[in-house]
Amino acid sequence: MTNRCQGSRGASRVLGKLNTSLENGNYYEAHQMYRTLYYRYSAQNKWLELENMLYDGAVKLFNHNQGGSGADLSKLYLEILEKAEFKPTEEIMKRVGKLYQLTPSNLPDKDNFKAQALKWSLIDKQNPNGHPRLHQLFAYELWRSKKYAESRQHFLHSFDGSGCGIMLAEFHVANGFPREMDLFVVGTVLQMLCLRKHIVAAVTLKSYTDSHPSLREKKGPPYKHPLLNFVWLLLLAIQGKQSVAAYTVLVEKYTPSLKRDPTYLEYLDKIGQHFFGVAPPPKARPGGMFSGLFDSLLNVINDDGEDASDDENDAIPSTSSGRNTSKKNGAKMVTEDLD
């Protein structure tokens, strides 16, 4: 009990000296005192006091243009979040985002801080890529810094489709060619669908088309750009839980446009598996990851060529999804919708 009281009095004296050092502009000395308190509070398991002290100290040092010292305290801040197993609450994630924002961009510690923060956020076990809210905070800071490509990567793992669409529109206007206007959003929408985030993908598409200066006058689909129409129809098919036949005909119709980026078919094979029951290809078969999708396309084409008068069996063989679905009817429905 005596040792604990002595430790508290010692920490109070150091805090008093620390504040005096800050007032007098002795920032190096103040930084060293923060580190001293870090070790003392850690030994006493005073995690809440330490969390508040390190955050306030880092902000103060950053505000006095002490970037290196502020970054060092920010690193210690993340360490105690991990040691004490702080949950990624809204308040703490905002603090992490603020420290990331204040860290000067010319310091290599900035990227290290971001990576370590995302690692800490895995503590909730629900988000294998890091907490979506933390990704959102990082996305906005990178967007503010005009680092659009990095911002897009973090938006992919957030739930902020609205912000993502606006950022992508600004990204294209600032860095893209006119002919790439559809590519800037289509790849992102397809990647979101690979992550099974169809609602976020739909919001991203709408936000992009509503905010892009070359598209916002056109109030909604259909668009002049085939790929924009494709992802719009794809999202409708997912929402309506269409058959694998409908999906494969949709892909077939837009294949010439999809060839503009060879990664699109890779994404679409995964999307077909996630939302339409396309069977994953066996590993030993030629054709790689596209063969499941191509098999479905061939099945639809073959069905269209069969004799419609054959009444020997009223039941259509099941598709690769395992459901008894009329491929011909699905193909006809999608074809009529697209015309």
Residue, then its C-alpha position, 0 to 999 in steps of 0.5 A: m500500500t505504501n509503495r502504491c502511494q509513493g508511486s502515485r505521488g511520484a507520478s504526480r510530481v512528474l506530471g507537474k514537471l511535464n506541464t511546466s516543460l510544455e509551457n516553457g517549450n521544453y518539448y524534448e524534456a516533456h516527451q521523455m517525461y511522457r515515456t517515464l509515466y508510460y512505464r510507471y503507469s504500465a507497471q501499475n496497470k493504470w490503463l485508462e489513465l495511460e490511454n488518456m495521458l498518451y492521447d492528450g500528450a501526442v495531440k499536444l506535441f503534434n500541435h507544437n510541431q513536434g511530429g517525431s515525438g507525437a508519433d512516438l507517443s502515438k505508437l505507445y498509445l497503440e501498444i497500450l490498446e493492445k496490451a490492455e485489450f481495449k475494444p474498438t469503441e467509437e471514441i477510441m477509433k476516433r482518437v486513433g483516426k485523429l492521431y493518424q491525421l496529425t502524424p506528418s505525411n513525411l514520416p514513415d511512422k504514419d504507414n506503420f501506425k495505420a497498419q498497427a491500428l488495423k491489427w489492433s482492431l482485429i480484437d473483435k474477431q468479426n472483421p478479418n481485414g480490420h474494423p470497417r469504421l477504422h477503414q472509413l476514418f483512414a479512407y477520409e484522411l487519405w482522400r483529404s491528402k489526395k491519395y485516391a488509390e489508397s483511399r479507395q482500398h480502405f473504402l472497400h473495407s468500410f460500409d461507406g458507399s456514399g463517400c466512396g462514390i464521391m471520392l471516386a468521381e473526384f479521383h476520375v476528374a483529377n487523374g483519369f481520361p474521359r474514356e475511363m469514366d466507367l472504369f473508375v467505379v465498375g472495378t470497385v463495385l465488382q470488388m465490393l461484390c466479391l466481398r459480398k457487400h452488394i448494398v454498399a456496392a449499389v450505394t457506391l454506384k449511385s453516389y458516383t453517378d449522382s456526383h460525377p459532373s459528366l453523369r449527374e445531369k442524367k438522372g439515373p439509368p440506363y446510361k450511355h456507358p455499357l459497363l455502367n449498365f452492366v453493373w446496374l443490371l447485375l445489382l438488380a439481378i442480385q437483389g432479385k435473386q435471379s437464376v444462374a441462367a439469367y446471370t450467365v446470359l447477362v455476362e455473355k451479353y456484355t462480354p465485349s465491354l468486360k474485356r476492357d479489363p481482364t480482371y473483371l471475369e475473375y471478379l465475376d466468377k467469384i460473384g457468380q459463386h457468391f450470389f448465383g450458385v455458380a460451381p467453383p471449378p475443380k482445381a485439376r481442370p483447365g480453364g482456371m477460375f473462369s471455367g465455372l462461369f464459362d461452363s454456365l455460359l455454355n449450358v445456357i447457349n446449349d439450352d437455347g439450341e435444344d428442340a423446344s418440342d421435346d416433352e419427354n421430361d417436363a423438369i429442366p435439369s438442375t443448374s450448377s447451383g443445385r436448384n431446379t431452374s428453367k435456364k431457357n426461361g431465365a435466358k429469355m427474361v434477361t435478353e428481353d430486359l436488355d433489349 
